[in-house]
């Protein structure tokens, strides 16, 4: 008895479906392990060291009052470190829902945040570990945006002063949507977008900007999984603010600026 072409095709389809199902399960499992891997890495770097001599009460690191002081201390340490530079820096006070531009520790601009979302690893992870990590400013290593960092200005030179007429290309962000991502050296990604989404063009532009980032992230994760590695996990901070404020913060910050975060 011979196997017909229909049965052979069904068998091939069954095998292909099984392989795809196995890969999808493997993909989900490896992705689910990523946050645990990240937290383990942070704990290895920032876990408190027990003193070599004397009594040590580990319950201290579960005391809410003590951990609140640790969080406050980390915030102040990070701001002091940023203040030692003469560059513009960004302070995200998520507890107060504000984003502040500072120069040498002096507040020069403050913006109110309309919405905040934080990765769970930053809120439910080991408080001492997370606070210690944030006691040093985050350094921006890359950014992606829907607008130009520095708007292009075009001016035509006149033949003489009597013919001088300024010809400047207007700032297109007056009608372009504003959304950007700041990648930092400790893997934390800061997403900033305008709060106003009344226009269809704004919603569409932000959607496709987010989609492109998700595709880039998924491609990177897929490459790591194909190498049989647990993919890197990037904790996120997502904030929304008025469009004009989001534009000011993005253009005021230097390319390799620093960010301090208080949760």
Phi and psi restraints in degrees (value plus and minus 20) as a CYANA .aco file:
   2 UNK   PHI    -122.8   -82.8
   2 UNK   PSI     133.1   173.1
   3 UNK   PHI    -105.7   -65.7
   3 UNK   PSI     107.5   147.5
   4 UNK   PHI     -94.6   -54.6
   4 UNK   PSI     145.8   185.8
   5 UNK   PHI     -82.1   -42.1
   5 UNK   PSI     -51.5   -11.5
   6 UNK   PHI     -86.1   -46.1
   6 UNK   PSI     -64.8   -24.8
   7 UNK   PHI     -85.1   -45.1
   7 UNK   PSI     -58.0   -18.0
   8 UNK   PHI     -84.4   -44.4
   8 UNK   PSI     -61.0   -21.0
   9 UNK   PHI     -85.8   -45.8
   9 UNK   PSI     -60.5   -20.5
  10 UNK   PHI     -84.6   -44.6
  10 UNK   PSI     -58.6   -18.6
  11 UNK   PHI     -84.9   -44.9
  11 UNK   PSI     -62.8   -22.8
  12 UNK   PHI     -83.5   -43.5
  12 UNK   PSI     -61.8   -21.8
  13 UNK   PHI     -84.8   -44.8
  13 UNK   PSI     -58.6   -18.6
  14 UNK   PHI     -84.7   -44.7
  14 UNK   PSI     -63.0   -23.0
  15 UNK   PHI     -84.3   -44.3
  15 UNK   PSI     -63.9   -23.9
  16 UNK   PHI     -83.1   -43.1
  16 UNK   PSI     -61.8   -21.8
  17 UNK   PHI     -84.1   -44.1
  17 UNK   PSI     -59.0   -19.0
  18 UNK   PHI     -86.1   -46.1
  18 UNK   PSI     -62.1   -22.1
  19 UNK   PHI     -84.2   -44.2
  19 UNK   PSI     -61.3   -21.3
  20 UNK   PHI     -84.6   -44.6
  20 UNK   PSI     -62.2   -22.2
  21 UNK   PHI     -83.3   -43.3
  21 UNK   PSI     -62.6   -22.6
  22 UNK   PHI     -82.5   -42.5
  22 UNK   PSI     -63.2   -23.2
  23 UNK   PHI     -84.8   -44.8
  23 UNK   PSI     -60.6   -20.6
  24 UNK   PHI     -83.8   -43.8
  24 UNK   PSI     -61.4   -21.4
  25 UNK   PHI     -82.8   -42.8
  25 UNK   PSI     -64.5   -24.5
  26 UNK   PHI     -81.0   -41.0
  26 UNK   PSI     -61.7   -21.7
  27 UNK   PHI     -82.2   -42.2
  27 UNK   PSI     -65.5   -25.5
  28 UNK   PHI     -84.7   -44.7
  28 UNK   PSI     -63.5   -23.5
  29 UNK   PHI     -83.9   -43.9
  29 UNK   PSI     -66.3   -26.3
  30 UNK   PHI     -84.2   -44.2
  30 UNK   PSI     -59.4   -19.4
  31 UNK   PHI     -85.8   -45.8
  31 UNK   PSI     -57.2   -17.2
  32 UNK   PHI     -88.3   -48.3
  32 UNK   PSI     -47.3    -7.3
  33 UNK   PHI     -98.8   -58.8
  33 UNK   PSI     -36.3     3.7
  34 UNK   PHI     -79.4   -39.4
  34 UNK   PSI     -67.9   -27.9
  35 UNK   PHI     -80.5   -40.5
  35 UNK   PSI     -59.1   -19.1
  36 UNK   PHI     -84.5   -44.5
  36 UNK   PSI     -58.6   -18.6
  37 UNK   PHI     -83.2   -43.2
  37 UNK   PSI     -63.8   -23.8
  38 UNK   PHI     -82.7   -42.7
  38 UNK   PSI     -64.3   -24.3
  39 UNK   PHI     -84.2   -44.2
  39 UNK   PSI     -58.1   -18.1
  40 UNK   PHI     -84.3   -44.3
  40 UNK   PSI     -59.8   -19.8
  41 UNK   PHI     -83.1   -43.1
  41 UNK   PSI     -62.3   -22.3
  42 UNK   PHI     -86.6   -46.6
  42 UNK   PSI     -60.7   -20.7
  43 UNK   PHI     -84.2   -44.2
  43 UNK   PSI     -57.1   -17.1
  44 UNK   PHI     -85.6   -45.6
  44 UNK   PSI     -51.2   -11.2
  45 UNK   PHI    -105.6   -65.6
  45 UNK   PSI     -56.6   -16.6
  46 UNK   PHI    -141.0  -101.0
  46 UNK   PSI     -12.4    27.6
  47 UNK   PHI     -83.7   -43.7
  47 UNK   PSI     115.9   155.9
  48 UNK   PHI     -83.1   -43.1
  48 UNK   PSI     121.6   161.6
  49 UNK   PHI    -114.0   -74.0
  49 UNK   PSI     110.0   150.0
  50 UNK   PHI     -92.2   -52.2
  50 UNK   PSI     119.6   159.6
  51 UNK   PHI     -83.3   -43.3
  51 UNK   PSI     126.2   166.2
  52 UNK   PHI     -88.8   -48.8
  52 UNK   PSI     -49.5    -9.5
  53 UNK   PHI    -152.8  -112.8
  53 UNK   PSI     138.5   178.5
  54 UNK   PHI      71.4   111.4
  54 UNK   PSI     149.0   189.0
  55 UNK   PHI     -98.7   -58.7
  55 UNK   PSI     122.1   162.1
  56 UNK   PHI    -152.5  -112.5
  56 UNK   PSI     101.8   141.8
  57 UNK   PHI    -124.4   -84.4
  57 UNK   PSI      84.7   124.7
  58 UNK   PHI     -85.3   -45.3
  58 UNK   PSI     -36.8     3.2
  59 UNK   PHI     -86.5   -46.5
  59 UNK   PSI     -36.9     3.1
  60 UNK   PHI     -78.7   -38.7
  60 UNK   PSI     -54.9   -14.9
  61 UNK   PHI    -102.3   -62.3
  61 UNK   PSI     -14.6    25.4
  62 UNK   PHI    -134.3   -94.3
  62 UNK   PSI     -19.6    20.4
  63 UNK   PHI     -99.3   -59.3
  63 UNK   PSI     102.5   142.5
  64 UNK   PHI     -83.5   -43.5
  64 UNK   PSI     -58.0   -18.0
  65 UNK   PHI     -85.8   -45.8
  65 UNK   PSI     -62.4   -22.4
  66 UNK   PHI     -85.0   -45.0
  66 UNK   PSI     -63.1   -23.1
  67 UNK   PHI     -86.3   -46.3
  67 UNK   PSI     -52.4   -12.4
  68 UNK   PHI     -85.2   -45.2
  68 UNK   PSI     -58.7   -18.7
  69 UNK   PHI     -86.7   -46.7
  69 UNK   PSI     -58.5   -18.5
  70 UNK   PHI     -82.5   -42.5
  70 UNK   PSI     -61.8   -21.8
  71 UNK   PHI     -83.6   -43.6
  71 UNK   PSI     -64.5   -24.5
  72 UNK   PHI     -84.3   -44.3
  72 UNK   PSI     -62.0   -22.0
  73 UNK   PHI     -82.5   -42.5
  73 UNK   PSI     -62.6   -22.6
  74 UNK   PHI     -81.7   -41.7
  74 UNK   PSI     -60.6   -20.6
  75 UNK   PHI     -83.1   -43.1
  75 UNK   PSI     -65.3   -25.3
  76 UNK   PHI     -86.6   -46.6
  76 UNK   PSI     -60.0   -20.0
  77 UNK   PHI     -81.9   -41.9
  77 UNK   PSI     -62.4   -22.4
  78 UNK   PHI     -85.7   -45.7
  78 UNK   PSI     -61.9   -21.9
  79 UNK   PHI     -85.7   -45.7
  79 UNK   PSI     -58.3   -18.3
  80 UNK   PHI     -83.5   -43.5
  80 UNK   PSI     -61.3   -21.3
  81 UNK   PHI     -82.6   -42.6
  81 UNK   PSI     -62.2   -22.2
  82 UNK   PHI     -86.7   -46.7
  82 UNK   PSI     -55.1   -15.1
  83 UNK   PHI     -86.2   -46.2
  83 UNK   PSI     -38.7     1.3
  84 UNK   PHI     -95.8   -55.8
  84 UNK   PSI     -29.6    10.4
  85 UNK   PHI    -119.9   -79.9
  85 UNK   PSI     140.2   180.2
  86 UNK   PHI    -123.0   -83.0
  86 UNK   PSI      -0.1    39.9
  87 UNK   PHI    -118.8   -78.8
  87 UNK   PSI     139.2   179.2
  88 UNK   PHI     -90.1   -50.1
  88 UNK   PSI     114.2   154.2
  89 UNK   PHI    -149.7  -109.7
  89 UNK   PSI     143.7   183.7
  90 UNK   PHI    -136.6   -96.6
  90 UNK   PSI     110.1   150.1
  91 UNK   PHI    -134.4   -94.4
  91 UNK   PSI      99.9   139.9
  92 UNK   PHI    -121.1   -81.1
  92 UNK   PSI      83.0   123.0
  93 UNK   PHI    -116.0   -76.0
  93 UNK   PSI      67.5   107.5
  94 UNK   PHI     -89.4   -49.4
  94 UNK   PSI     -49.6    -9.6
  95 UNK   PHI     -85.8   -45.8
  95 UNK   PSI     -51.3   -11.3
  96 UNK   PHI    -121.4   -81.4
  96 UNK   PSI     -20.3    19.7
  97 UNK   PHI      35.9    75.9
  97 UNK   PSI      26.4    66.4
  98 UNK   PHI    -154.0  -114.0
  98 UNK   PSI     132.2   172.2
  99 UNK   PHI    -141.1  -101.1
  99 UNK   PSI     104.0   144.0
 100 UNK   PHI    -142.7  -102.7
 100 UNK   PSI     115.5   155.5
 101 UNK   PHI    -115.0   -75.0
 101 UNK   PSI     112.1   152.1
 102 UNK   PHI    -151.3  -111.3
 102 UNK   PSI     129.2   169.2
 103 UNK   PHI    -147.6  -107.6
 103 UNK   PSI      97.0   137.0
 104 UNK   PHI      33.8    73.8
 104 UNK   PSI      18.0    58.0
 105 UNK   PHI      63.1   103.1
 105 UNK   PSI     -21.3    18.7
 106 UNK   PHI    -118.2   -78.2
 106 UNK   PSI     107.1   147.1
 107 UNK   PHI     -89.3   -49.3
 107 UNK   PSI     105.5   145.5
 108 UNK   PHI    -136.7   -96.7
 108 UNK   PSI     -37.5     2.5
 109 UNK   PHI    -181.8  -141.8
 109 UNK   PSI     120.6   160.6
 110 UNK   PHI    -153.2  -113.2
 110 UNK   PSI     117.3   157.3
 111 UNK   PHI    -148.7  -108.7
 111 UNK   PSI     121.2   161.2
 112 UNK   PHI    -106.3   -66.3
 112 UNK   PSI     116.0   156.0
 113 UNK   PHI    -111.0   -71.0
 113 UNK   PSI     112.8   152.8
 114 UNK   PHI    -109.3   -69.3
 114 UNK   PSI     -48.3    -8.3
 115 UNK   PHI    -171.9  -131.9
 115 UNK   PSI     125.5   165.5
 116 UNK   PHI    -159.5  -119.5
 116 UNK   PSI     114.0   154.0
 117 UNK   PHI    -153.0  -113.0
 117 UNK   PSI     114.0   154.0
 118 UNK   PHI    -146.0  -106.0
 118 UNK   PSI     121.4   161.4
 119 UNK   PHI     -78.4   -38.4
 119 UNK   PSI     121.7   161.7
 120 UNK   PHI     -81.6   -41.6
 120 UNK   PSI     -50.1   -10.1
 121 UNK   PHI     -83.7   -43.7
 121 UNK   PSI     -45.1    -5.1
 122 UNK   PHI    -107.0   -67.0
 122 UNK   PSI     -31.8     8.2
 123 UNK   PHI    -133.2   -93.2
 123 UNK   PSI     -50.6   -10.6
 124 UNK   PHI    -133.0   -93.0
 124 UNK   PSI     -22.8    17.2
 125 UNK   PHI     -93.8   -53.8
 125 UNK   PSI    -199.9  -159.9
 126 UNK   PHI     -78.2   -38.2
 126 UNK   PSI      96.1   136.1
 127 UNK   PHI     -81.7   -41.7
 127 UNK   PSI     -61.4   -21.4
 128 UNK   PHI     -83.5   -43.5
 128 UNK   PSI     -63.4   -23.4
 129 UNK   PHI     -83.5   -43.5
 129 UNK   PSI     -67.9   -27.9
 130 UNK   PHI     -85.7   -45.7
 130 UNK   PSI     -62.4   -22.4
 131 UNK   PHI     -84.0   -44.0
 131 UNK   PSI     -61.6   -21.6
 132 UNK   PHI     -83.7   -43.7
 132 UNK   PSI     -60.0   -20.0
 133 UNK   PHI     -81.8   -41.8
 133 UNK   PSI     -58.5   -18.5
 134 UNK   PHI    -106.0   -66.0
 134 UNK   PSI     -17.1    22.9
 135 UNK   PHI     -95.7   -55.7
 135 UNK   PSI     -27.6    12.4
 136 UNK   PHI    -139.8   -99.8
 136 UNK   PSI     116.8   156.8
 137 UNK   PHI     -77.3   -37.3
 137 UNK   PSI     126.0   166.0
 138 UNK   PHI     -99.6   -59.6
 138 UNK   PSI     114.0   154.0
 139 UNK   PHI    -119.7   -79.7
 139 UNK   PSI     108.0   148.0
 140 UNK   PHI     -94.7   -54.7
 140 UNK   PSI     104.8   144.8
 141 UNK   PHI    -128.8   -88.8
 141 UNK   PSI     -38.8     1.2
 142 UNK   PHI    -184.2  -144.2
 142 UNK   PSI     139.3   179.3
 143 UNK   PHI    -168.6  -128.6
 143 UNK   PSI     134.1   174.1
 144 UNK   PHI    -150.7  -110.7
 144 UNK   PSI     119.1   159.1
 145 UNK   PHI    -170.9  -130.9
 145 UNK   PSI     137.6   177.6
 146 UNK   PHI    -105.4   -65.4
 146 UNK   PSI     -30.6     9.4
 147 UNK   PHI    -143.6  -103.6
 147 UNK   PSI     144.1   184.1
 148 UNK   PHI     -95.8   -55.8
 148 UNK   PSI     124.9   164.9
 149 UNK   PHI     -84.4   -44.4
 149 UNK   PSI     -63.6   -23.6
 150 UNK   PHI    -145.1  -105.1
 150 UNK   PSI      93.5   133.5
 151 UNK   PHI     -82.2   -42.2
 151 UNK   PSI     122.4   162.4
 152 UNK   PHI     -97.5   -57.5
 152 UNK   PSI     106.3   146.3
 153 UNK   PHI    -135.8   -95.8
 153 UNK   PSI     104.0   144.0
 154 UNK   PHI    -133.4   -93.4
 154 UNK   PSI     106.4   146.4
 155 UNK   PHI    -152.6  -112.6
 155 UNK   PSI     110.1   150.1
 156 UNK   PHI    -111.2   -71.2
 156 UNK   PSI     108.8   148.8
 157 UNK   PHI     -97.7   -57.7
 157 UNK   PSI     110.3   150.3
 158 UNK   PHI     -97.9   -57.9
 158 UNK   PSI     140.8   180.8
 159 UNK   PHI     -88.1   -48.1
 159 UNK   PSI     -58.9   -18.9
 160 UNK   PHI    -169.5  -129.5
 160 UNK   PSI     155.9   195.9
 161 UNK   PHI     -84.5   -44.5
 161 UNK   PSI     -45.8    -5.8
 162 UNK   PHI     -90.9   -50.9
 162 UNK   PSI     -41.0    -1.0
 163 UNK   PHI    -120.3   -80.3
 163 UNK   PSI     -10.0    30.0
 164 UNK   PHI     -86.8   -46.8
 164 UNK   PSI      98.1   138.1
 165 UNK   PHI    -156.7  -116.7
 165 UNK   PSI      94.4   134.4
 166 UNK   PHI     -83.5   -43.5
 166 UNK   PSI     114.5   154.5
 167 UNK   PHI    -150.2  -110.2
 167 UNK   PSI      73.2   113.2
 168 UNK   PHI    -139.0   -99.0
 168 UNK   PSI     111.3   151.3
 169 UNK   PHI     -90.6   -50.6
 169 UNK   PSI     105.3   145.3
 170 UNK   PHI     -87.2   -47.2
 170 UNK   PSI     137.9   177.9
 171 UNK   PHI     -89.1   -49.1
 171 UNK   PSI      92.1   132.1
 172 UNK   PHI     -90.5   -50.5
 172 UNK   PSI     -33.3     6.7
 173 UNK   PHI     -90.9   -50.9
 173 UNK   PSI     -24.0    16.0
 174 UNK   PHI     -83.1   -43.1
 174 UNK   PSI     -46.8    -6.8
 175 UNK   PHI    -146.6  -106.6
 175 UNK   PSI     -27.7    12.3
 176 UNK   PHI    -100.4   -60.4
 176 UNK   PSI     130.3   170.3
 177 UNK   PHI     -93.7   -53.7
 177 UNK   PSI     132.4   172.4
 178 UNK   PHI    -138.1   -98.1
 178 UNK   PSI      96.4   136.4
 179 UNK   PHI    -174.8  -134.8
 179 UNK   PSI     116.3   156.3
 180 UNK   PHI    -174.2  -134.2
 180 UNK   PSI     143.8   183.8
 181 UNK   PHI    -147.8  -107.8
 181 UNK   PSI     111.3   151.3
 182 UNK   PHI    -129.2   -89.2
 182 UNK   PSI      97.0   137.0
 183 UNK   PHI    -112.4   -72.4
 183 UNK   PSI     111.5   151.5
 184 UNK   PHI    -133.0   -93.0
 184 UNK   PSI     146.2   186.2
 185 UNK   PHI     -88.9   -48.9
 185 UNK   PSI     -38.2     1.8
 186 UNK   PHI    -120.4   -80.4
 186 UNK   PSI      -2.8    37.2
 187 UNK   PHI      64.2   104.2
 187 UNK   PSI     -25.2    14.8
 188 UNK   PHI     -97.5   -57.5
 188 UNK   PSI     112.4   152.4
 189 UNK   PHI    -130.1   -90.1
 189 UNK   PSI     110.3   150.3
 190 UNK   PHI    -128.9   -88.9
 190 UNK   PSI      97.3   137.3
 191 UNK   PHI    -122.6   -82.6
 191 UNK   PSI     106.8   146.8
 192 UNK   PHI    -145.5  -105.5
 192 UNK   PSI     111.7   151.7
 193 UNK   PHI    -166.0  -126.0
 193 UNK   PSI     137.8   177.8
 194 UNK   PHI     -88.8   -48.8
 194 UNK   PSI     127.0   167.0
 195 UNK   PHI     -98.6   -58.6
 195 UNK   PSI     -53.9   -13.9
 196 UNK   PHI     -94.2   -54.2
 196 UNK   PSI     102.9   142.9
 197 UNK   PHI    -156.9  -116.9
 197 UNK   PSI      22.1    62.1
 198 UNK   PHI     -97.7   -57.7
 198 UNK   PSI     -47.9    -7.9
 199 UNK   PHI    -109.2   -69.2
 199 UNK   PSI     123.0   163.0
 200 UNK   PHI     -82.6   -42.6
 200 UNK   PSI     -56.2   -16.2
 201 UNK   PHI     -82.2   -42.2
 201 UNK   PSI     -58.4   -18.4
 202 UNK   PHI     -85.3   -45.3
 202 UNK   PSI     -67.7   -27.7
 203 UNK   PHI     -81.9   -41.9
 203 UNK   PSI     -61.1   -21.1
 204 UNK   PHI     -86.3   -46.3
 204 UNK   PSI     -66.0   -26.0
 205 UNK   PHI     -83.5   -43.5
 205 UNK   PSI     -63.0   -23.0
 206 UNK   PHI     -87.9   -47.9
 206 UNK   PSI     -57.6   -17.6
 207 UNK   PHI     -80.8   -40.8
 207 UNK   PSI     -68.5   -28.5
 208 UNK   PHI     -91.6   -51.6
 208 UNK   PSI     -52.3   -12.3
 209 UNK   PHI     -82.8   -42.8
 209 UNK   PSI     -64.7   -24.7
 210 UNK   PHI     -85.7   -45.7
 210 UNK   PSI     -58.6   -18.6
 211 UNK   PHI     -83.1   -43.1
 211 UNK   PSI     -63.3   -23.3
 212 UNK   PHI     -82.3   -42.3
 212 UNK   PSI     -59.2   -19.2
 213 UNK   PHI     -87.0   -47.0
 213 UNK   PSI     -59.6   -19.6
 214 UNK   PHI     -84.0   -44.0
 214 UNK   PSI     -57.0   -17.0
 215 UNK   PHI     -86.4   -46.4
 215 UNK   PSI     -63.5   -23.5
 216 UNK   PHI     -80.2   -40.2
 216 UNK   PSI     -63.8   -23.8
 217 UNK   PHI     -86.0   -46.0
 217 UNK   PSI     -64.4   -24.4
 218 UNK   PHI     -82.6   -42.6
 218 UNK   PSI     -57.5   -17.5
 219 UNK   PHI     -84.9   -44.9
 219 UNK   PSI     -62.5   -22.5
 220 UNK   PHI     -84.6   -44.6
 220 UNK   PSI     -62.5   -22.5
 221 UNK   PHI     -82.4   -42.4
 221 UNK   PSI     -62.9   -22.9
 222 UNK   PHI     -82.8   -42.8
 222 UNK   PSI     -61.3   -21.3
 223 UNK   PHI     -82.7   -42.7
 223 UNK   PSI     -60.5   -20.5
 224 UNK   PHI     -88.3   -48.3
 224 UNK   PSI     -59.4   -19.4
 225 UNK   PHI     -86.9   -46.9
 225 UNK   PSI     -58.4   -18.4
 226 UNK   PHI     -85.7   -45.7
 226 UNK   PSI     -43.4    -3.4
 227 UNK   PHI    -107.3   -67.3
 227 UNK   PSI     -10.1    29.9
 228 UNK   PHI      43.0    83.0
 228 UNK   PSI      15.9    55.9
 229 UNK   PHI    -134.8   -94.8
 229 UNK   PSI     126.0   166.0
 230 UNK   PHI     -90.3   -50.3
 230 UNK   PSI     105.0   145.0
 231 UNK   PHI     -86.4   -46.4
 231 UNK   PSI     135.5   175.5
 232 UNK   PHI     -89.3   -49.3
 232 UNK   PSI     121.0   161.0
 233 UNK   PHI    -128.5   -88.5
 233 UNK   PSI     114.6   154.6
 234 UNK   PHI    -135.4   -95.4
 234 UNK   PSI      84.5   124.5
 235 UNK   PHI     -77.6   -37.6
 235 UNK   PSI     128.1   168.1
 236 UNK   PHI    -145.5  -105.5
 236 UNK   PSI     134.4   174.4
 237 UNK   PHI    -149.4  -109.4
 237 UNK   PSI      96.8   136.8
 238 UNK   PHI    -134.5   -94.5
 238 UNK   PSI     103.8   143.8
 239 UNK   PHI    -150.8  -110.8
 239 UNK   PSI     130.8   170.8
 240 UNK   PHI    -144.4  -104.4
 240 UNK   PSI     121.6   161.6
 241 UNK   PHI    -170.7  -130.7
 241 UNK   PSI     149.9   189.9
 242 UNK   PHI     -74.9   -34.9
 242 UNK   PSI     124.7   164.7
 243 UNK   PHI     -74.0   -34.0
 243 UNK   PSI     -66.4   -26.4
 244 UNK   PHI     -82.5   -42.5
 244 UNK   PSI     -57.6   -17.6
 245 UNK   PHI     -90.5   -50.5
 245 UNK   PSI     -60.7   -20.7
 246 UNK   PHI     -80.7   -40.7
 246 UNK   PSI     -59.5   -19.5
 247 UNK   PHI     -86.8   -46.8
 247 UNK   PSI     -61.7   -21.7
 248 UNK   PHI     -80.7   -40.7
 248 UNK   PSI     -66.9   -26.9
 249 UNK   PHI     -82.4   -42.4
 249 UNK   PSI     -64.0   -24.0
 250 UNK   PHI     -84.7   -44.7
 250 UNK   PSI     -63.5   -23.5
 251 UNK   PHI     -99.8   -59.8
 251 UNK   PSI     -43.6    -3.6
 252 UNK   PHI     -98.5   -58.5
 252 UNK   PSI     -51.3   -11.3
 253 UNK   PHI     -92.5   -52.5
 253 UNK   PSI     113.9   153.9
 254 UNK   PHI     -87.0   -47.0
 254 UNK   PSI     142.2   182.2
 255 UNK   PHI     -77.8   -37.8
 255 UNK   PSI     -59.2   -19.2
 256 UNK   PHI    -133.5   -93.5
 256 UNK   PSI      27.8    67.8
 257 UNK   PHI     -93.7   -53.7
 257 UNK   PSI     159.0   199.0
 258 UNK   PHI    -139.7   -99.7
 258 UNK   PSI     130.6   170.6
 259 UNK   PHI    -152.6  -112.6
 259 UNK   PSI     114.2   154.2
 260 UNK   PHI    -132.2   -92.2
 260 UNK   PSI     117.6   157.6
 261 UNK   PHI    -142.8  -102.8
 261 UNK   PSI     111.4   151.4
 262 UNK   PHI    -142.4  -102.4
 262 UNK   PSI     102.7   142.7
